[in-house]
Amino acid sequence: MINTLQYITRILLLLVNFAGLAVYFYTIYYAFSNVGLFAAFFSAGLPGISSVYWMYSITMETGDLTNNYNLACVTVGITYALALLLMIILGGKEQAAGEEDEK
């Protein structure tokens, strides 16, 4: 049986996936608008590497480490890691409960 915390974790993971998709599309848009089609192509093909590159590029361009793009990328990364950690912890408890029911 799935408890409330597992529902919250699944909803959190769904929201983080949509936020990550939005950051991904914005990365492609930013690469296309600043450099061109070639950069947008590579940003689409290598999303993790391109996000780190554009975080660095935008930071050097603006001189602000806490710009909106950096905050969005870090927030998505931390929230995704938290949701995965909760899934691992709760998944282990669910498996242990299932094994106890079989005995």
Gaussian input, Z-matrix of N, CA and C with variables (Angstrom, degrees):
# hf/3-21g

backbone

0 1
 N
 C     1     B1
 C     2     B2     1     A1
 N     3     B3     2     A2     1     D1
 C     4     B4     3     A3     2     D2
 C     5     B5     4     A4     3     D3
 N     6     B6     5     A5     4     D4
 C     7     B7     6     A6     5     D5
 C     8     B8     7     A7     6     D6
 N     9     B9     8     A8     7     D7
 C    10    B10     9     A9     8     D8
 C    11    B11    10    A10     9     D9
 N    12    B12    11    A11    10    D10
 C    13    B13    12    A12    11    D11
 C    14    B14    13    A13    12    D12
 N    15    B15    14    A14    13    D13
 C    16    B16    15    A15    14    D14
 C    17    B17    16    A16    15    D15
 N    18    B18    17    A17    16    D16
 C    19    B19    18    A18    17    D17
 C    20    B20    19    A19    18    D18
 N    21    B21    20    A20    19    D19
 C    22    B22    21    A21    20    D20
 C    23    B23    22    A22    21    D21
 N    24    B24    23    A23    22    D22
 C    25    B25    24    A24    23    D23
 C    26    B26    25    A25    24    D24
 N    27    B27    26    A26    25    D25
 C    28    B28    27    A27    26    D26
 C    29    B29    28    A28    27    D27
 N    30    B30    29    A29    28    D28
 C    31    B31    30    A30    29    D29
 C    32    B32    31    A31    30    D30
 N    33    B33    32    A32    31    D31
 C    34    B34    33    A33    32    D32
 C    35    B35    34    A34    33    D33
 N    36    B36    35    A35    34    D34
 C    37    B37    36    A36    35    D35
 C    38    B38    37    A37    36    D36
 N    39    B39    38    A38    37    D37
 C    40    B40    39    A39    38    D38
 C    41    B41    40    A40    39    D39
 N    42    B42    41    A41    40    D40
 C    43    B43    42    A42    41    D41
 C    44    B44    43    A43    42    D42
 N    45    B45    44    A44    43    D43
 C    46    B46    45    A45    44    D44
 C    47    B47    46    A46    45    D45
 N    48    B48    47    A47    46    D46
 C    49    B49    48    A48    47    D47
 C    50    B50    49    A49    48    D48
 N    51    B51    50    A50    49    D49
 C    52    B52    51    A51    50    D50
 C    53    B53    52    A52    51    D51
 N    54    B54    53    A53    52    D52
 C    55    B55    54    A54    53    D53
 C    56    B56    55    A55    54    D54
 N    57    B57    56    A56    55    D55
 C    58    B58    57    A57    56    D56
 C    59    B59    58    A58    57    D57
 N    60    B60    59    A59    58    D58
 C    61    B61    60    A60    59    D59
 C    62    B62    61    A61    60    D60
 N    63    B63    62    A62    61    D61
 C    64    B64    63    A63    62    D62
 C    65    B65    64    A64    63    D63
 N    66    B66    65    A65    64    D64
 C    67    B67    66    A66    65    D65
 C    68    B68    67    A67    66    D66
 N    69    B69    68    A68    67    D67
 C    70    B70    69    A69    68    D68
 C    71    B71    70    A70    69    D69
 N    72    B72    71    A71    70    D70
 C    73    B73    72    A72    71    D71
 C    74    B74    73    A73    72    D72
 N    75    B75    74    A74    73    D73
 C    76    B76    75    A75    74    D74
 C    77    B77    76    A76    75    D75
 N    78    B78    77    A77    76    D76
 C    79    B79    78    A78    77    D77
 C    80    B80    79    A79    78    D78
 N    81    B81    80    A80    79    D79
 C    82    B82    81    A81    80    D80
 C    83    B83    82    A82    81    D81
 N    84    B84    83    A83    82    D82
 C    85    B85    84    A84    83    D83
 C    86    B86    85    A85    84    D84
 N    87    B87    86    A86    85    D85
 C    88    B88    87    A87    86    D86
 C    89    B89    88    A88    87    D87
 N    90    B90    89    A89    88    D88
 C    91    B91    90    A90    89    D89
 C    92    B92    91    A91    90    D90
 N    93    B93    92    A92    91    D91
 C    94    B94    93    A93    92    D92
 C    95    B95    94    A94    93    D93
 N    96    B96    95    A95    94    D94
 C    97    B97    96    A96    95    D95
 C    98    B98    97    A97    96    D96
 N    99    B99    98    A98    97    D97
 C   100   B100    99    A99    98    D98
 C   101   B101   100   A100    99    D99
 N   102   B102   101   A101   100   D100
 C   103   B103   102   A102   101   D101
 C   104   B104   103   A103   102   D102
 N   105   B105   104   A104   103   D103
 C   106   B106   105   A105   104   D104
 C   107   B107   106   A106   105   D105
 N   108   B108   107   A107   106   D106
 C   109   B109   108   A108   107   D107
 C   110   B110   109   A109   108   D108
 N   111   B111   110   A110   109   D109
 C   112   B112   111   A111   110   D110
 C   113   B113   112   A112   111   D111
 N   114   B114   113   A113   112   D112
 C   115   B115   114   A114   113   D113
 C   116   B116   115   A115   114   D114
 N   117   B117   116   A116   115   D115
 C   118   B118   117   A117   116   D116
 C   119   B119   118   A118   117   D117
 N   120   B120   119   A119   118   D118
 C   121   B121   120   A120   119   D119
 C   122   B122   121   A121   120   D120
 N   123   B123   122   A122   121   D121
 C   124   B124   123   A123   122   D122
 C   125   B125   124   A124   123   D123
 N   126   B126   125   A125   124   D124
 C   127   B127   126   A126   125   D125
 C   128   B128   127   A127   126   D126
 N   129   B129   128   A128   127   D127
 C   130   B130   129   A129   128   D128
 C   131   B131   130   A130   129   D129
 N   132   B132   131   A131   130   D130
 C   133   B133   132   A132   131   D131
 C   134   B134   133   A133   132   D132
 N   135   B135   134   A134   133   D133
 C   136   B136   135   A135   134   D134
 C   137   B137   136   A136   135   D135
 N   138   B138   137   A137   136   D136
 C   139   B139   138   A138   137   D137
 C   140   B140   139   A139   138   D138
 N   141   B141   140   A140   139   D139
 C   142   B142   141   A141   140   D140
 C   143   B143   142   A142   141   D141
 N   144   B144   143   A143   142   D142
 C   145   B145   144   A144   143   D143
 C   146   B146   145   A145   144   D144
 N   147   B147   146   A146   145   D145
 C   148   B148   147   A147   146   D146
 C   149   B149   148   A148   147   D147
 N   150   B150   149   A149   148   D148
 C   151   B151   150   A150   149   D149
 C   152   B152   151   A151   150   D150
 N   153   B153   152   A152   151   D151
 C   154   B154   153   A153   152   D152
 C   155   B155   154   A154   153   D153
 N   156   B156   155   A155   154   D154
 C   157   B157   156   A156   155   D155
 C   158   B158   157   A157   156   D156
 N   159   B159   158   A158   157   D157
 C   160   B160   159   A159   158   D158
 C   161   B161   160   A160   159   D159
 N   162   B162   161   A161   160   D160
 C   163   B163   162   A162   161   D161
 C   164   B164   163   A163   162   D162
 N   165   B165   164   A164   163   D163
 C   166   B166   165   A165   164   D164
 C   167   B167   166   A166   165   D165
 N   168   B168   167   A167   166   D166
 C   169   B169   168   A168   167   D167
 C   170   B170   169   A169   168   D168
 N   171   B171   170   A170   169   D169
 C   172   B172   171   A171   170   D170
 C   173   B173   172   A172   171   D171
 N   174   B174   173   A173   172   D172
 C   175   B175   174   A174   173   D173
 C   176   B176   175   A175   174   D174
 N   177   B177   176   A176   175   D175
 C   178   B178   177   A177   176   D176
 C   179   B179   178   A178   177   D177
 N   180   B180   179   A179   178   D178
 C   181   B181   180   A180   179   D179
 C   182   B182   181   A181   180   D180
 N   183   B183   182   A182   181   D181
 C   184   B184   183   A183   182   D182
 C   185   B185   184   A184   183   D183
 N   186   B186   185   A185   184   D184
 C   187   B187   186   A186   185   D185
 C   188   B188   187   A187   186   D186
 N   189   B189   188   A188   187   D187
 C   190   B190   189   A189   188   D188
 C   191   B191   190   A190   189   D189
 N   192   B192   191   A191   190   D190
 C   193   B193   192   A192   191   D191
 C   194   B194   193   A193   192   D192
 N   195   B195   194   A194   193   D193
 C   196   B196   195   A195   194   D194
 C   197   B197   196   A196   195   D195
 N   198   B198   197   A197   196   D196
 C   199   B199   198   A198   197   D197
 C   200   B200   199   A199   198   D198
 N   201   B201   200   A200   199   D199
 C   202   B202   201   A201   200   D200
 C   203   B203   202   A202   201   D201
 N   204   B204   203   A203   202   D202
 C   205   B205   204   A204   203   D203
 C   206   B206   205   A205   204   D204
 N   207   B207   206   A206   205   D205
 C   208   B208   207   A207   206   D206
 C   209   B209   208   A208   207   D207
 N   210   B210   209   A209   208   D208
 C   211   B211   210   A210   209   D209
 C   212   B212   211   A211   210   D210
 N   213   B213   212   A212   211   D211
 C   214   B214   213   A213   212   D212
 C   215   B215   214   A214   213   D213
 N   216   B216   215   A215   214   D214
 C   217   B217   216   A216   215   D215
 C   218   B218   217   A217   216   D216
 N   219   B219   218   A218   217   D217
 C   220   B220   219   A219   218   D218
 C   221   B221   220   A220   219   D219
 N   222   B222   221   A221   220   D220
 C   223   B223   222   A222   221   D221
 C   224   B224   223   A223   222   D222
 N   225   B225   224   A224   223   D223
 C   226   B226   225   A225   224   D224
 C   227   B227   226   A226   225   D225
 N   228   B228   227   A227   226   D226
 C   229   B229   228   A228   227   D227
 C   230   B230   229   A229   228   D228
 N   231   B231   230   A230   229   D229
 C   232   B232   231   A231   230   D230
 C   233   B233   232   A232   231   D231
 N   234   B234   233   A233   232   D232
 C   235   B235   234   A234   233   D233
 C   236   B236   235   A235   234   D234
 N   237   B237   236   A236   235   D235
 C   238   B238   237   A237   236   D236
 C   239   B239   238   A238   237   D237
 N   240   B240   239   A239   238   D238
 C   241   B241   240   A240   239   D239
 C   242   B242   241   A241   240   D240
 N   243   B243   242   A242   241   D241
 C   244   B244   243   A243   242   D242
 C   245   B245   244   A244   243   D243
 N   246   B246   245   A245   244   D244
 C   247   B247   246   A246   245   D245
 C   248   B248   247   A247   246   D246
 N   249   B249   248   A248   247   D247
 C   250   B250   249   A249   248   D248
 C   251   B251   250   A250   249   D249
 N   252   B252   251   A251   250   D250
 C   253   B253   252   A252   251   D251
 C   254   B254   253   A253   252   D252
 N   255   B255   254   A254   253   D253
 C   256   B256   255   A255   254   D254
 C   257   B257   256   A256   255   D255
 N   258   B258   257   A257   256   D256
 C   259   B259   258   A258   257   D257
 C   260   B260   259   A259   258   D258
 N   261   B261   260   A260   259   D259
 C   262   B262   261   A261   260   D260
 C   263   B263   262   A262   261   D261
 N   264   B264   263   A263   262   D262
 C   265   B265   264   A264   263   D263
 C   266   B266   265   A265   264   D264
 N   267   B267   266   A266   265   D265
 C   268   B268   267   A267   266   D266
 C   269   B269   268   A268   267   D267
 N   270   B270   269   A269   268   D268
 C   271   B271   270   A270   269   D269
 C   272   B272   271   A271   270   D270
 N   273   B273   272   A272   271   D271
 C   274   B274   273   A273   272   D272
 C   275   B275   274   A274   273   D273
 N   276   B276   275   A275   274   D274
 C   277   B277   276   A276   275   D275
 C   278   B278   277   A277   276   D276
 N   279   B279   278   A278   277   D277
 C   280   B280   279   A279   278   D278
 C   281   B281   280   A280   279   D279
 N   282   B282   281   A281   280   D280
 C   283   B283   282   A282   281   D281
 C   284   B284   283   A283   282   D282
 N   285   B285   284   A284   283   D283
 C   286   B286   285   A285   284   D284
 C   287   B287   286   A286   285   D285
 N   288   B288   287   A287   286   D286
 C   289   B289   288   A288   287   D287
 C   290   B290   289   A289   288   D288
 N   291   B291   290   A290   289   D289
 C   292   B292   291   A291   290   D290
 C   293   B293   292   A292   291   D291
 N   294   B294   293   A293   292   D292
 C   295   B295   294   A294   293   D293
 C   296   B296   295   A295   294   D294
 N   297   B297   296   A296   295   D295
 C   298   B298   297   A297   296   D296
 C   299   B299   298   A298   297   D297
 N   300   B300   299   A299   298   D298
 C   301   B301   300   A300   299   D299
 C   302   B302   301   A301   300   D300
 N   303   B303   302   A302   301   D301
 C   304   B304   303   A303   302   D302
 C   305   B305   304   A304   303   D303
 N   306   B306   305   A305   304   D304
 C   307   B307   306   A306   305   D305
 C   308   B308   307   A307   306   D306

   B1=1.4512
   B2=1.5371
   B3=1.2741
   B4=1.4623
   B5=1.5262
   B6=1.3350
   B7=1.4561
   B8=1.5335
   B9=1.3064
   B10=1.4624
   B11=1.5172
   B12=1.3099
   B13=1.4641
   B14=1.5261
   B15=1.3255
   B16=1.4573
   B17=1.5218
   B18=1.3310
   B19=1.4621
   B20=1.5184
   B21=1.3242
   B22=1.4685
   B23=1.5218
   B24=1.3355
   B25=1.4612
   B26=1.5190
   B27=1.3083
   B28=1.4675
   B29=1.5306
   B30=1.3183
   B31=1.4676
   B32=1.5278
   B33=1.3297
   B34=1.4641
   B35=1.5234
   B36=1.3220
   B37=1.4563
   B38=1.5224
   B39=1.3157
   B40=1.4566
   B41=1.5286
   B42=1.3284
   B43=1.4689
   B44=1.5271
   B45=1.3182
   B46=1.4643
   B47=1.5219
   B48=1.3281
   B49=1.4585
   B50=1.5239
   B51=1.3162
   B52=1.4650
   B53=1.5293
   B54=1.3265
   B55=1.4661
   B56=1.5264
   B57=1.3196
   B58=1.4621
   B59=1.5112
   B60=1.3138
   B61=1.4596
   B62=1.5261
   B63=1.3248
   B64=1.4651
   B65=1.5311
   B66=1.3241
   B67=1.4687
   B68=1.5264
   B69=1.3192
   B70=1.4675
   B71=1.5343
   B72=1.3334
   B73=1.4678
   B74=1.5264
   B75=1.3279
   B76=1.4625
   B77=1.5278
   B78=1.3304
   B79=1.4593
   B80=1.5228
   B81=1.3159
   B82=1.4637
   B83=1.5276
   B84=1.3299
   B85=1.4619
   B86=1.5284
   B87=1.3298
   B88=1.4671
   B89=1.5279
   B90=1.3243
   B91=1.4690
   B92=1.5205
   B93=1.3261
   B94=1.4613
   B95=1.5211
   B96=1.3241
   B97=1.4636
   B98=1.5262
   B99=1.3319
   B100=1.4671
   B101=1.5119
   B102=1.3182
   B103=1.4697
   B104=1.5188
   B105=1.3101
   B106=1.4510
   B107=1.5177
   B108=1.3210
   B109=1.4531
   B110=1.5224
   B111=1.3151
   B112=1.4610
   B113=1.5321
   B114=1.3191
   B115=1.4647
   B116=1.5261
   B117=1.3276
   B118=1.4617
   B119=1.5283
   B120=1.3246
   B121=1.4621
   B122=1.5284
   B123=1.3344
   B124=1.4591
   B125=1.5283
   B126=1.3121
   B127=1.4615
   B128=1.5276
   B129=1.3227
   B130=1.4656
   B131=1.5166
   B132=1.3249
   B133=1.4539
   B134=1.5139
   B135=1.3258
   B136=1.4655
   B137=1.5307
   B138=1.3302
   B139=1.4632
   B140=1.5231
   B141=1.3140
   B142=1.4724
   B143=1.5109
   B144=1.3269
   B145=1.4626
   B146=1.5154
   B147=1.3320
   B148=1.4680
   B149=1.5273
   B150=1.3339
   B151=1.4660
   B152=1.5235
   B153=1.3326
   B154=1.4669
   B155=1.5326
   B156=1.3274
   B157=1.4683
   B158=1.5218
   B159=1.3386
   B160=1.4686
   B161=1.5254
   B162=1.3274
   B163=1.4681
   B164=1.5258
   B165=1.3243
   B166=1.4672
   B167=1.5270
   B168=1.3250
   B169=1.4634
   B170=1.5308
   B171=1.3188
   B172=1.4724
   B173=1.5216
   B174=1.3363
   B175=1.4693
   B176=1.5263
   B177=1.3211
   B178=1.4709
   B179=1.5210
   B180=1.3339
   B181=1.4671
   B182=1.5217
   B183=1.3293
   B184=1.4600
   B185=1.5238
   B186=1.3303
   B187=1.4548
   B188=1.5181
   B189=1.3353
   B190=1.4564
   B191=1.5234
   B192=1.3209
   B193=1.4647
   B194=1.5230
   B195=1.3061
   B196=1.4624
   B197=1.5316
   B198=1.3232
   B199=1.4623
   B200=1.5294
   B201=1.3154
   B202=1.4640
   B203=1.5278
   B204=1.3248
   B205=1.4643
   B206=1.5207
   B207=1.3134
   B208=1.4640
   B209=1.5256
   B210=1.3220
   B211=1.4596
   B212=1.5242
   B213=1.3265
   B214=1.4674
   B215=1.5237
   B216=1.3264
   B217=1.4729
   B218=1.5260
   B219=1.3131
   B220=1.4669
   B221=1.5280
   B222=1.3148
   B223=1.4581
   B224=1.5210
   B225=1.3270
   B226=1.4657
   B227=1.5252
   B228=1.3134
   B229=1.4620
   B230=1.5188
   B231=1.3147
   B232=1.4674
   B233=1.5253
   B234=1.3264
   B235=1.4605
   B236=1.5217
   B237=1.3285
   B238=1.4596
   B239=1.5292
   B240=1.3165
   B241=1.4700
   B242=1.5286
   B243=1.3212
   B244=1.4682
   B245=1.5252
   B246=1.3290
   B247=1.4593
   B248=1.5285
   B249=1.3257
   B250=1.4622
   B251=1.5264
   B252=1.3232
   B253=1.4582
   B254=1.5284
   B255=1.3126
   B256=1.4662
   B257=1.5228
   B258=1.3296
   B259=1.4649
   B260=1.5199
   B261=1.3243
   B262=1.4662
   B263=1.5248
   B264=1.3331
   B265=1.4692
   B266=1.5208
   B267=1.3199
   B268=1.4614
   B269=1.5172
   B270=1.3261
   B271=1.4620
   B272=1.5117
   B273=1.3200
   B274=1.4575
   B275=1.5148
   B276=1.3294
   B277=1.4642
   B278=1.5218
   B279=1.3397
   B280=1.4626
   B281=1.5289
   B282=1.3320
   B283=1.4561
   B284=1.5328
   B285=1.3197
   B286=1.4678
   B287=1.5257
   B288=1.3104
   B289=1.4756
   B290=1.5235
   B291=1.3195
   B292=1.4533
   B293=1.5073
   B294=1.3209
   B295=1.4547
   B296=1.5175
   B297=1.3373
   B298=1.4578
   B299=1.5360
   B300=1.3495
   B301=1.4514
   B302=1.5171
   B303=1.3470
   B304=1.4580
   B305=1.5244
   B306=1.3339
   B307=1.4751
   B308=1.4993
   A1=108.77
   A2=114.68
   A3=119.94
   A4=108.47
   A5=115.63
   A6=118.47
   A7=110.38
   A8=115.76
   A9=121.86
   A10=112.51
   A11=117.76
   A12=120.85
   A13=111.23
   A14=116.78
   A15=119.35
   A16=111.03
   A17=118.23
   A18=120.91
   A19=110.97
   A20=115.95
   A21=120.38
   A22=110.41
   A23=116.87
   A24=120.64
   A25=111.21
   A26=117.00
   A27=120.25
   A28=111.47
   A29=117.05
   A30=120.29
   A31=109.97
   A32=116.93
   A33=121.46
   A34=111.01
   A35=116.87
   A36=120.71
   A37=111.30
   A38=117.85
   A39=121.45
   A40=111.10
   A41=116.46
   A42=120.24
   A43=111.81
   A44=117.07
   A45=120.81
   A46=110.52
   A47=117.04
   A48=119.53
   A49=111.37
   A50=117.77
   A51=120.48
   A52=111.23
   A53=117.15
   A54=120.37
   A55=110.58
   A56=117.00
   A57=120.62
   A58=111.91
   A59=117.39
   A60=121.55
   A61=110.88
   A62=116.74
   A63=120.62
   A64=110.87
   A65=117.45
   A66=121.11
   A67=109.94
   A68=117.29
   A69=122.12
   A70=111.06
   A71=116.32
   A72=119.40
   A73=111.58
   A74=116.67
   A75=118.60
   A76=111.10
   A77=117.18
   A78=120.76
   A79=110.29
   A80=116.91
   A81=120.67
   A82=110.41
   A83=117.23
   A84=121.31
   A85=110.92
   A86=116.44
   A87=120.19
   A88=110.87
   A89=116.73
   A90=120.59
   A91=110.27
   A92=117.22
   A93=120.64
   A94=111.76
   A95=116.82
   A96=119.60
   A97=112.74
   A98=118.00
   A99=119.29
   A100=114.05
   A101=118.22
   A102=120.06
   A103=111.64
   A104=117.68
   A105=119.84
   A106=112.81
   A107=114.49
   A108=121.86
   A109=112.15
   A110=117.89
   A111=121.79
   A112=110.72
   A113=117.06
   A114=121.30
   A115=111.19
   A116=116.96
   A117=120.46
   A118=110.40
   A119=116.71
   A120=121.15
   A121=110.79
   A122=116.71
   A123=119.45
   A124=111.94
   A125=117.36
   A126=119.90
   A127=110.83
   A128=116.21
   A129=119.56
   A130=111.04
   A131=117.05
   A132=120.70
   A133=114.90
   A134=116.85
   A135=121.75
   A136=109.63
   A137=117.93
   A138=119.96
   A139=115.33
   A140=118.89
   A141=120.25
   A142=112.20
   A143=115.54
   A144=120.53
   A145=110.89
   A146=116.50
   A147=118.79
   A148=111.54
   A149=117.56
   A150=119.21
   A151=110.98
   A152=116.24
   A153=119.75
   A154=110.04
   A155=116.76
   A156=120.03
   A157=111.21
   A158=116.90
   A159=119.28
   A160=111.68
   A161=117.78
   A162=118.99
   A163=109.31
   A164=116.13
   A165=120.76
   A166=110.56
   A167=117.12
   A168=121.20
   A169=111.96
   A170=116.39
   A171=120.04
   A172=110.22
   A173=117.35
   A174=120.38
   A175=110.40
   A176=117.64
   A177=120.49
   A178=111.46
   A179=116.69
   A180=121.32
   A181=111.96
   A182=116.31
   A183=119.95
   A184=113.00
   A185=116.91
   A186=120.13
   A187=113.19
   A188=116.34
   A189=121.68
   A190=109.04
   A191=116.57
   A192=120.70
   A193=111.72
   A194=117.19
   A195=120.79
   A196=111.14
   A197=116.83
   A198=118.86
   A199=109.76
   A200=116.43
   A201=120.82
   A202=113.03
   A203=116.99
   A204=119.91
   A205=111.25
   A206=117.54
   A207=121.11
   A208=111.19
   A209=116.20
   A210=120.03
   A211=111.53
   A212=116.79
   A213=120.24
   A214=111.01
   A215=117.01
   A216=120.62
   A217=111.68
   A218=117.00
   A219=120.56
   A220=110.88
   A221=117.46
   A222=120.88
   A223=111.36
   A224=116.60
   A225=120.09
   A226=109.98
   A227=117.89
   A228=121.09
   A229=112.89
   A230=117.17
   A231=121.03
   A232=111.21
   A233=117.25
   A234=120.46
   A235=111.13
   A236=116.98
   A237=120.59
   A238=110.59
   A239=116.79
   A240=120.63
   A241=110.33
   A242=117.75
   A243=121.53
   A244=111.05
   A245=117.00
   A246=120.38
   A247=110.84
   A248=117.18
   A249=119.73
   A250=111.48
   A251=116.64
   A252=120.53
   A253=110.74
   A254=117.00
   A255=120.53
   A256=111.23
   A257=116.70
   A258=119.42
   A259=111.22
   A260=117.05
   A261=120.40
   A262=110.56
   A263=116.32
   A264=120.27
   A265=110.98
   A266=117.01
   A267=120.05
   A268=111.86
   A269=117.69
   A270=120.74
   A271=111.40
   A272=116.40
   A273=120.31
   A274=111.60
   A275=117.23
   A276=120.54
   A277=110.59
   A278=115.80
   A279=119.41
   A280=110.78
   A281=117.09
   A282=120.76
   A283=110.72
   A284=116.67
   A285=120.01
   A286=110.02
   A287=117.22
   A288=120.43
   A289=109.91
   A290=117.60
   A291=121.27
   A292=111.82
   A293=118.15
   A294=122.31
   A295=111.27
   A296=117.21
   A297=120.27
   A298=110.31
   A299=116.75
   A300=119.90
   A301=111.93
   A302=116.76
   A303=120.83
   A304=111.81
   A305=117.75
   A306=120.29
   A307=112.68
   D1=136.65
   D2=-178.41
   D3=-89.67
   D4=127.98
   D5=179.67
   D6=-92.10
   D7=179.17
   D8=-175.23
   D9=-62.45
   D10=-39.11
   D11=-179.12
   D12=-64.61
   D13=-34.50
   D14=177.04
   D15=-69.44
   D16=-37.62
   D17=174.74
   D18=-61.53
   D19=-45.01
   D20=179.85
   D21=-62.26
   D22=-40.47
   D23=178.88
   D24=-63.08
   D25=-43.00
   D26=179.89
   D27=-66.22
   D28=-40.25
   D29=177.43
   D30=-65.89
   D31=-41.90
   D32=177.55
   D33=-59.71
   D34=-43.47
   D35=179.14
   D36=-65.14
   D37=-38.25
   D38=177.08
   D39=-63.27
   D40=-45.46
   D41=179.00
   D42=-64.85
   D43=-38.77
   D44=178.52
   D45=-66.25
   D46=-37.50
   D47=177.25
   D48=-63.28
   D49=-40.97
   D50=177.12
   D51=-67.09
   D52=-39.38
   D53=177.41
   D54=-65.48
   D55=-40.33
   D56=176.58
   D57=-63.47
   D58=-37.88
   D59=176.51
   D60=-64.42
   D61=-40.01
   D62=177.87
   D63=-64.68
   D64=-42.03
   D65=177.60
   D66=-64.91
   D67=-39.60
   D68=177.93
   D69=-60.00
   D70=-48.30
   D71=179.40
   D72=-65.83
   D73=-37.78
   D74=177.73
   D75=-65.70
   D76=-36.09
   D77=177.49
   D78=-61.33
   D79=-44.70
   D80=178.49
   D81=-63.95
   D82=-43.91
   D83=178.38
   D84=-60.69
   D85=-45.37
   D86=-178.53
   D87=-64.33
   D88=-42.27
   D89=179.12
   D90=-63.25
   D91=-42.33
   D92=-179.84
   D93=-66.64
   D94=-43.11
   D95=-176.07
   D96=-73.09
   D97=-27.84
   D98=-178.52
   D99=-95.68
   D100=-33.71
   D101=-175.17
   D102=-118.38
   D103=-43.92
   D104=178.84
   D105=136.18
   D106=-169.25
   D107=-174.35
   D108=-65.74
   D109=-37.53
   D110=-178.90
   D111=-61.42
   D112=-45.45
   D113=178.87
   D114=-67.04
   D115=-38.02
   D116=178.57
   D117=-65.39
   D118=-38.06
   D119=178.33
   D120=-62.44
   D121=-46.77
   D122=-179.84
   D123=-71.62
   D124=-31.46
   D125=176.77
   D126=-67.76
   D127=-33.57
   D128=177.62
   D129=-73.26
   D130=-35.35
   D131=-177.10
   D132=-80.37
   D133=-27.93
   D134=-178.83
   D135=-126.23
   D136=72.12
   D137=-171.27
   D138=-62.90
   D139=-41.39
   D140=-178.67
   D141=-66.88
   D142=-47.98
   D143=179.97
   D144=-65.40
   D145=-41.09
   D146=-178.05
   D147=-68.93
   D148=-34.10
   D149=177.75
   D150=-63.03
   D151=-43.16
   D152=177.98
   D153=-64.35
   D154=-42.61
   D155=179.31
   D156=-61.77
   D157=-46.76
   D158=-178.12
   D159=-71.14
   D160=-28.92
   D161=173.25
   D162=-61.50
   D163=-45.60
   D164=178.60
   D165=-64.92
   D166=-45.52
   D167=-177.80
   D168=-62.50
   D169=-44.92
   D170=-179.83
   D171=-67.33
   D172=-37.46
   D173=177.96
   D174=-63.71
   D175=-43.30
   D176=179.36
   D177=-68.29
   D178=-34.17
   D179=-179.71
   D180=-70.80
   D181=-43.38
   D182=-176.08
   D183=-92.25
   D184=-23.81
   D185=-176.07
   D186=76.81
   D187=12.10
   D188=-176.99
   D189=-121.80
   D190=115.72
   D191=-178.82
   D192=-70.38
   D193=-29.41
   D194=-177.16
   D195=-100.95
   D196=47.22
   D197=175.80
   D198=-76.60
   D199=169.53
   D200=-173.41
   D201=-62.08
   D202=-38.27
   D203=-179.38
   D204=-65.42
   D205=-45.62
   D206=178.51
   D207=-61.79
   D208=-43.90
   D209=179.10
   D210=-62.53
   D211=-40.30
   D212=178.85
   D213=-64.73
   D214=-45.48
   D215=-179.75
   D216=-63.26
   D217=-45.36
   D218=-179.17
   D219=-67.58
   D220=-39.75
   D221=178.75
   D222=-63.53
   D223=-44.40
   D224=178.20
   D225=-63.16
   D226=-43.42
   D227=-179.35
   D228=-63.41
   D229=-46.81
   D230=-179.47
   D231=-66.44
   D232=-43.00
   D233=-179.44
   D234=-67.05
   D235=-37.81
   D236=177.32
   D237=-64.62
   D238=-43.30
   D239=178.30
   D240=-63.34
   D241=-41.17
   D242=178.39
   D243=-63.42
   D244=-43.65
   D245=179.90
   D246=-64.81
   D247=-41.02
   D248=178.12
   D249=-65.84
   D250=-39.08
   D251=177.29
   D252=-62.64
   D253=-43.23
   D254=177.29
   D255=-63.11
   D256=-39.04
   D257=178.55
   D258=-64.69
   D259=-39.90
   D260=179.12
   D261=-65.58
   D262=-45.46
   D263=-179.59
   D264=-64.56
   D265=-47.84
   D266=-177.95
   D267=-72.03
   D268=-31.59
   D269=176.96
   D270=-65.10
   D271=-38.61
   D272=177.35
   D273=-65.07
   D274=-40.04
   D275=178.47
   D276=-66.44
   D277=-38.06
   D278=-179.46
   D279=-66.14
   D280=-40.74
   D281=178.32
   D282=-66.30
   D283=-40.30
   D284=179.38
   D285=-64.89
   D286=-39.47
   D287=178.54
   D288=-66.25
   D289=-37.82
   D290=178.68
   D291=-65.80
   D292=-37.32
   D293=178.40
   D294=-69.07
   D295=-35.05
   D296=178.81
   D297=-69.45
   D298=-34.72
   D299=179.68
   D300=-67.68
   D301=-30.16
   D302=-178.84
   D303=-73.24
   D304=-24.48
   D305=-176.56
   D306=-74.56

